[in-house]
Amino acid sequence: MLLEFKRIHVPPGQRVLLQNVTWTELEAILEELGEHRAARIAYDRGMLEIMAPLPEHEDDKEIISDLVKALLEELDIEFRCLGSTTFKNQFMNQGIEPDQCFYIKNEALIRGKKRLDLTIDPPPDLALEIDITSRTHPHIYQALQVPELWRFENGKLQINVLVDGNYIESQSSLNLPSLPLIDVIHQYLEKSKTAGRNATIKSFRNWVREQL
């Protein structure tokens, strides 16, 4: 399988589905792919999806991530940003690589750790998915008990929070104060396309300070 897998090319915006992939095979495939790659994976009880994001997907991910980082810094909240780390739980037979993720409330519990195991470590407090190519899998995040999932789709931010094991759409974030993030994140993302990244982040920081 690995020899064949090395020959697979996934064009940007496309995906490959592999059925009946065992956990051992999943681990071998992840090892073969390596950590420094553009493709993202999702694994759900034997079904493996490999997706290559579009360039605009990466642009939006970077700006939204920078806005979240700036917000946490202005609020003086410790956090750890782990990017597209592979989160998996063998007992649940599921795994996912978010576009971006943050440890916020549980940052101290994983501080300094180089490898995480969701059978013993907490999941990230916040996961971000850019849904331009419809590759998000909310049910996997739900099963892994990620408390908050942001999905950015068609220019709109949707905040989902975990309540009694299920995601419900919310107007506010569990991990961040009661700020109008749904509208503001979109506003500053659009601003970055004309004003530039640095000017946008500076303006956003000023806005956050005004709210405090």
Summary of the structure (lengths in Angstrom):
residues: 212
radius of gyration: 17.4
end to end distance: 54.8
largest distance: 56.1
contacts: 606
relative contact order: 0.13
helix: 36%
strand: 24%
